[in-house]
């Protein structure tokens, strides 16, 4: 059997997290206000580039850079489900 490439694994896990996050936001917007809605809509954000002084200045070229990840509970479930499918469909 052919061994999976790391790029294939990364793409599948990435799309699992995206679909899971979208589902979490969709379910959270359909629910009434309360603890359950807060649970689905609460997310953790991490990355760089949020400050005003994040310019990269090369004297000839000046640009901003940044990358943020925002994930919620259902996004983590999406990662787990996609990881399960990776292991199940060898």
Chimera marker file (.cmm) of the C-alpha trace (Angstrom):
<marker_set name="trace">
<marker id="1" x="0.000" y="0.000" z="0.000" r="1" g="1" b="0" radius="0.5"/>
<marker id="2" x="1.220" y="3.493" z="-0.835" r="1" g="1" b="0" radius="0.5"/>
<marker id="3" x="2.247" y="5.681" z="2.074" r="1" g="1" b="0" radius="0.5"/>
<marker id="4" x="0.370" y="8.988" z="2.346" r="1" g="1" b="0" radius="0.5"/>
<marker id="5" x="2.164" y="12.193" z="1.651" r="1" g="1" b="0" radius="0.5"/>
<marker id="6" x="2.378" y="14.745" z="4.463" r="1" g="1" b="0" radius="0.5"/>
<marker id="7" x="0.724" y="17.373" z="2.246" r="1" g="1" b="0" radius="0.5"/>
<marker id="8" x="-2.338" y="15.140" z="1.782" r="1" g="1" b="0" radius="0.5"/>
<marker id="9" x="-2.626" y="14.636" z="5.546" r="1" g="1" b="0" radius="0.5"/>
<marker id="10" x="-2.235" y="18.364" z="6.243" r="1" g="1" b="0" radius="0.5"/>
<marker id="11" x="-4.884" y="19.343" z="3.676" r="1" g="1" b="0" radius="0.5"/>
<marker id="12" x="-7.405" y="16.823" z="5.019" r="1" g="1" b="0" radius="0.5"/>
<marker id="13" x="-6.881" y="17.940" z="8.625" r="1" g="1" b="0" radius="0.5"/>
<marker id="14" x="-7.051" y="21.604" z="7.579" r="1" g="1" b="0" radius="0.5"/>
<marker id="15" x="-10.373" y="21.135" z="5.786" r="1" g="1" b="0" radius="0.5"/>
<marker id="16" x="-11.712" y="19.145" z="8.744" r="1" g="1" b="0" radius="0.5"/>
<marker id="17" x="-10.950" y="22.093" z="11.024" r="1" g="1" b="0" radius="0.5"/>
<marker id="18" x="-12.522" y="24.566" z="8.583" r="1" g="1" b="0" radius="0.5"/>
<marker id="19" x="-15.723" y="22.559" z="8.153" r="1" g="1" b="0" radius="0.5"/>
<marker id="20" x="-15.956" y="21.985" z="11.897" r="1" g="1" b="0" radius="0.5"/>
<marker id="21" x="-15.532" y="25.696" z="12.630" r="1" g="1" b="0" radius="0.5"/>
<marker id="22" x="-18.170" y="26.624" z="10.073" r="1" g="1" b="0" radius="0.5"/>
<marker id="23" x="-20.578" y="24.106" z="11.581" r="1" g="1" b="0" radius="0.5"/>
<marker id="24" x="-19.909" y="25.486" z="15.059" r="1" g="1" b="0" radius="0.5"/>
<marker id="25" x="-20.702" y="29.025" z="13.934" r="1" g="1" b="0" radius="0.5"/>
<marker id="26" x="-23.802" y="27.857" z="12.026" r="1" g="1" b="0" radius="0.5"/>
<marker id="27" x="-25.157" y="25.911" z="15.002" r="1" g="1" b="0" radius="0.5"/>
<marker id="28" x="-24.293" y="28.769" z="17.354" r="1" g="1" b="0" radius="0.5"/>
<marker id="29" x="-26.213" y="31.327" z="15.300" r="1" g="1" b="0" radius="0.5"/>
<marker id="30" x="-29.312" y="29.131" z="15.235" r="1" g="1" b="0" radius="0.5"/>
<marker id="31" x="-29.446" y="28.690" z="19.011" r="1" g="1" b="0" radius="0.5"/>
<marker id="32" x="-31.133" y="31.037" z="21.469" r="1" g="1" b="0" radius="0.5"/>
<marker id="33" x="-28.984" y="33.171" z="23.776" r="1" g="1" b="0" radius="0.5"/>
<marker id="34" x="-27.500" y="31.226" z="26.634" r="1" g="1" b="0" radius="0.5"/>
<marker id="35" x="-24.647" y="29.045" z="27.775" r="1" g="1" b="0" radius="0.5"/>
<marker id="36" x="-24.885" y="26.595" z="24.867" r="1" g="1" b="0" radius="0.5"/>
<marker id="37" x="-24.716" y="29.383" z="22.274" r="1" g="1" b="0" radius="0.5"/>
<marker id="38" x="-21.722" y="30.897" z="24.066" r="1" g="1" b="0" radius="0.5"/>
<marker id="39" x="-20.052" y="27.479" z="24.052" r="1" g="1" b="0" radius="0.5"/>
<marker id="40" x="-20.429" y="27.084" z="20.283" r="1" g="1" b="0" radius="0.5"/>
<marker id="41" x="-19.414" y="30.657" z="19.462" r="1" g="1" b="0" radius="0.5"/>
<marker id="42" x="-16.446" y="30.944" z="21.840" r="1" g="1" b="0" radius="0.5"/>
<marker id="43" x="-13.197" y="30.556" z="19.982" r="1" g="1" b="0" radius="0.5"/>
<marker id="44" x="-9.493" y="30.891" z="20.621" r="1" g="1" b="0" radius="0.5"/>
<marker id="45" x="-7.448" y="33.079" z="18.332" r="1" g="1" b="0" radius="0.5"/>
<marker id="46" x="-3.680" y="33.003" z="18.066" r="1" g="1" b="0" radius="0.5"/>
<marker id="47" x="-1.170" y="34.319" z="15.588" r="1" g="1" b="0" radius="0.5"/>
<marker id="48" x="0.791" y="37.459" z="14.809" r="1" g="1" b="0" radius="0.5"/>
<marker id="49" x="0.227" y="40.732" z="12.994" r="1" g="1" b="0" radius="0.5"/>
<marker id="50" x="-2.415" y="42.465" z="15.141" r="1" g="1" b="0" radius="0.5"/>
<marker id="51" x="-0.272" y="45.380" z="16.277" r="1" g="1" b="0" radius="0.5"/>
<marker id="52" x="0.218" y="48.632" z="14.384" r="1" g="1" b="0" radius="0.5"/>
<marker id="53" x="4.008" y="48.289" z="14.329" r="1" g="1" b="0" radius="0.5"/>
<marker id="54" x="4.252" y="44.981" z="12.471" r="1" g="1" b="0" radius="0.5"/>
<marker id="55" x="5.733" y="46.476" z="9.304" r="1" g="1" b="0" radius="0.5"/>
<marker id="56" x="8.702" y="44.759" z="7.695" r="1" g="1" b="0" radius="0.5"/>
<marker id="57" x="10.868" y="47.559" z="6.344" r="1" g="1" b="0" radius="0.5"/>
<marker id="58" x="13.589" y="46.667" z="3.831" r="1" g="1" b="0" radius="0.5"/>
<marker id="59" x="14.214" y="50.317" z="2.785" r="1" g="1" b="0" radius="0.5"/>
<marker id="60" x="13.155" y="49.466" z="-0.768" r="1" g="1" b="0" radius="0.5"/>
<marker id="61" x="10.071" y="47.523" z="0.136" r="1" g="1" b="0" radius="0.5"/>
<marker id="62" x="7.781" y="47.836" z="3.150" r="1" g="1" b="0" radius="0.5"/>
<marker id="63" x="4.972" y="45.377" z="3.875" r="1" g="1" b="0" radius="0.5"/>
<marker id="64" x="2.824" y="43.998" z="6.657" r="1" g="1" b="0" radius="0.5"/>
<marker id="65" x="2.600" y="40.364" z="7.545" r="1" g="1" b="0" radius="0.5"/>
<marker id="66" x="0.219" y="38.430" z="9.709" r="1" g="1" b="0" radius="0.5"/>
<marker id="67" x="-1.412" y="35.076" z="10.173" r="1" g="1" b="0" radius="0.5"/>
<marker id="68" x="-4.157" y="34.156" z="12.616" r="1" g="1" b="0" radius="0.5"/>
<marker id="69" x="-5.787" y="30.896" z="13.544" r="1" g="1" b="0" radius="0.5"/>
<marker id="70" x="-9.203" y="30.923" z="15.137" r="1" g="1" b="0" radius="0.5"/>
<marker id="71" x="-10.643" y="27.635" z="16.259" r="1" g="1" b="0" radius="0.5"/>
<marker id="72" x="-13.660" y="26.633" z="18.317" r="1" g="1" b="0" radius="0.5"/>
<marker id="73" x="-14.765" y="23.408" z="19.987" r="1" g="1" b="0" radius="0.5"/>
<marker id="74" x="-16.549" y="22.014" z="16.930" r="1" g="1" b="0" radius="0.5"/>
<marker id="75" x="-13.443" y="22.811" z="14.868" r="1" g="1" b="0" radius="0.5"/>
<marker id="76" x="-11.450" y="20.577" z="17.191" r="1" g="1" b="0" radius="0.5"/>
<marker id="77" x="-14.113" y="17.890" z="16.733" r="1" g="1" b="0" radius="0.5"/>
<marker id="78" x="-13.734" y="18.326" z="12.962" r="1" g="1" b="0" radius="0.5"/>
<marker id="79" x="-9.983" y="17.783" z="13.330" r="1" g="1" b="0" radius="0.5"/>
<marker id="80" x="-10.630" y="14.613" z="15.333" r="1" g="1" b="0" radius="0.5"/>
<marker id="81" x="-13.134" y="13.256" z="12.817" r="1" g="1" b="0" radius="0.5"/>
<marker id="82" x="-10.817" y="13.947" z="9.888" r="1" g="1" b="0" radius="0.5"/>
<marker id="83" x="-7.942" y="12.286" z="11.785" r="1" g="1" b="0" radius="0.5"/>
<marker id="84" x="-10.200" y="9.254" z="12.357" r="1" g="1" b="0" radius="0.5"/>
<marker id="85" x="-10.986" y="9.056" z="8.628" r="1" g="1" b="0" radius="0.5"/>
<marker id="86" x="-7.271" y="9.260" z="7.844" r="1" g="1" b="0" radius="0.5"/>
<marker id="87" x="-6.620" y="6.275" z="10.086" r="1" g="1" b="0" radius="0.5"/>
<marker id="88" x="-9.704" y="4.327" z="8.985" r="1" g="1" b="0" radius="0.5"/>
<marker id="89" x="-9.260" y="4.682" z="5.215" r="1" g="1" b="0" radius="0.5"/>
<marker id="90" x="-5.676" y="3.482" z="4.830" r="1" g="1" b="0" radius="0.5"/>
<link id1="1" id2="2" r="1" g="1" b="0" radius="0.2"/>
<link id1="2" id2="3" r="1" g="1" b="0" radius="0.2"/>
<link id1="3" id2="4" r="1" g="1" b="0" radius="0.2"/>
<link id1="4" id2="5" r="1" g="1" b="0" radius="0.2"/>
<link id1="5" id2="6" r="1" g="1" b="0" radius="0.2"/>
<link id1="6" id2="7" r="1" g="1" b="0" radius="0.2"/>
<link id1="7" id2="8" r="1" g="1" b="0" radius="0.2"/>
<link id1="8" id2="9" r="1" g="1" b="0" radius="0.2"/>
<link id1="9" id2="10" r="1" g="1" b="0" radius="0.2"/>
<link id1="10" id2="11" r="1" g="1" b="0" radius="0.2"/>
<link id1="11" id2="12" r="1" g="1" b="0" radius="0.2"/>
<link id1="12" id2="13" r="1" g="1" b="0" radius="0.2"/>
<link id1="13" id2="14" r="1" g="1" b="0" radius="0.2"/>
<link id1="14" id2="15" r="1" g="1" b="0" radius="0.2"/>
<link id1="15" id2="16" r="1" g="1" b="0" radius="0.2"/>
<link id1="16" id2="17" r="1" g="1" b="0" radius="0.2"/>
<link id1="17" id2="18" r="1" g="1" b="0" radius="0.2"/>
<link id1="18" id2="19" r="1" g="1" b="0" radius="0.2"/>
<link id1="19" id2="20" r="1" g="1" b="0" radius="0.2"/>
<link id1="20" id2="21" r="1" g="1" b="0" radius="0.2"/>
<link id1="21" id2="22" r="1" g="1" b="0" radius="0.2"/>
<link id1="22" id2="23" r="1" g="1" b="0" radius="0.2"/>
<link id1="23" id2="24" r="1" g="1" b="0" radius="0.2"/>
<link id1="24" id2="25" r="1" g="1" b="0" radius="0.2"/>
<link id1="25" id2="26" r="1" g="1" b="0" radius="0.2"/>
<link id1="26" id2="27" r="1" g="1" b="0" radius="0.2"/>
<link id1="27" id2="28" r="1" g="1" b="0" radius="0.2"/>
<link id1="28" id2="29" r="1" g="1" b="0" radius="0.2"/>
<link id1="29" id2="30" r="1" g="1" b="0" radius="0.2"/>
<link id1="30" id2="31" r="1" g="1" b="0" radius="0.2"/>
<link id1="31" id2="32" r="1" g="1" b="0" radius="0.2"/>
<link id1="32" id2="33" r="1" g="1" b="0" radius="0.2"/>
<link id1="33" id2="34" r="1" g="1" b="0" radius="0.2"/>
<link id1="34" id2="35" r="1" g="1" b="0" radius="0.2"/>
<link id1="35" id2="36" r="1" g="1" b="0" radius="0.2"/>
<link id1="36" id2="37" r="1" g="1" b="0" radius="0.2"/>
<link id1="37" id2="38" r="1" g="1" b="0" radius="0.2"/>
<link id1="38" id2="39" r="1" g="1" b="0" radius="0.2"/>
<link id1="39" id2="40" r="1" g="1" b="0" radius="0.2"/>
<link id1="40" id2="41" r="1" g="1" b="0" radius="0.2"/>
<link id1="41" id2="42" r="1" g="1" b="0" radius="0.2"/>
<link id1="42" id2="43" r="1" g="1" b="0" radius="0.2"/>
<link id1="43" id2="44" r="1" g="1" b="0" radius="0.2"/>
<link id1="44" id2="45" r="1" g="1" b="0" radius="0.2"/>
<link id1="45" id2="46" r="1" g="1" b="0" radius="0.2"/>
<link id1="46" id2="47" r="1" g="1" b="0" radius="0.2"/>
<link id1="47" id2="48" r="1" g="1" b="0" radius="0.2"/>
<link id1="48" id2="49" r="1" g="1" b="0" radius="0.2"/>
<link id1="49" id2="50" r="1" g="1" b="0" radius="0.2"/>
<link id1="50" id2="51" r="1" g="1" b="0" radius="0.2"/>
<link id1="51" id2="52" r="1" g="1" b="0" radius="0.2"/>
<link id1="52" id2="53" r="1" g="1" b="0" radius="0.2"/>
<link id1="53" id2="54" r="1" g="1" b="0" radius="0.2"/>
<link id1="54" id2="55" r="1" g="1" b="0" radius="0.2"/>
<link id1="55" id2="56" r="1" g="1" b="0" radius="0.2"/>
<link id1="56" id2="57" r="1" g="1" b="0" radius="0.2"/>
<link id1="57" id2="58" r="1" g="1" b="0" radius="0.2"/>
<link id1="58" id2="59" r="1" g="1" b="0" radius="0.2"/>
<link id1="59" id2="60" r="1" g="1" b="0" radius="0.2"/>
<link id1="60" id2="61" r="1" g="1" b="0" radius="0.2"/>
<link id1="61" id2="62" r="1" g="1" b="0" radius="0.2"/>
<link id1="62" id2="63" r="1" g="1" b="0" radius="0.2"/>
<link id1="63" id2="64" r="1" g="1" b="0" radius="0.2"/>
<link id1="64" id2="65" r="1" g="1" b="0" radius="0.2"/>
<link id1="65" id2="66" r="1" g="1" b="0" radius="0.2"/>
<link id1="66" id2="67" r="1" g="1" b="0" radius="0.2"/>
<link id1="67" id2="68" r="1" g="1" b="0" radius="0.2"/>
<link id1="68" id2="69" r="1" g="1" b="0" radius="0.2"/>
<link id1="69" id2="70" r="1" g="1" b="0" radius="0.2"/>
<link id1="70" id2="71" r="1" g="1" b="0" radius="0.2"/>
<link id1="71" id2="72" r="1" g="1" b="0" radius="0.2"/>
<link id1="72" id2="73" r="1" g="1" b="0" radius="0.2"/>
<link id1="73" id2="74" r="1" g="1" b="0" radius="0.2"/>
<link id1="74" id2="75" r="1" g="1" b="0" radius="0.2"/>
<link id1="75" id2="76" r="1" g="1" b="0" radius="0.2"/>
<link id1="76" id2="77" r="1" g="1" b="0" radius="0.2"/>
<link id1="77" id2="78" r="1" g="1" b="0" radius="0.2"/>
<link id1="78" id2="79" r="1" g="1" b="0" radius="0.2"/>
<link id1="79" id2="80" r="1" g="1" b="0" radius="0.2"/>
<link id1="80" id2="81" r="1" g="1" b="0" radius="0.2"/>
<link id1="81" id2="82" r="1" g="1" b="0" radius="0.2"/>
<link id1="82" id2="83" r="1" g="1" b="0" radius="0.2"/>
<link id1="83" id2="84" r="1" g="1" b="0" radius="0.2"/>
<link id1="84" id2="85" r="1" g="1" b="0" radius="0.2"/>
<link id1="85" id2="86" r="1" g="1" b="0" radius="0.2"/>
<link id1="86" id2="87" r="1" g="1" b="0" radius="0.2"/>
<link id1="87" id2="88" r="1" g="1" b="0" radius="0.2"/>
<link id1="88" id2="89" r="1" g="1" b="0" radius="0.2"/>
<link id1="89" id2="90" r="1" g="1" b="0" radius="0.2"/>
</marker_set>
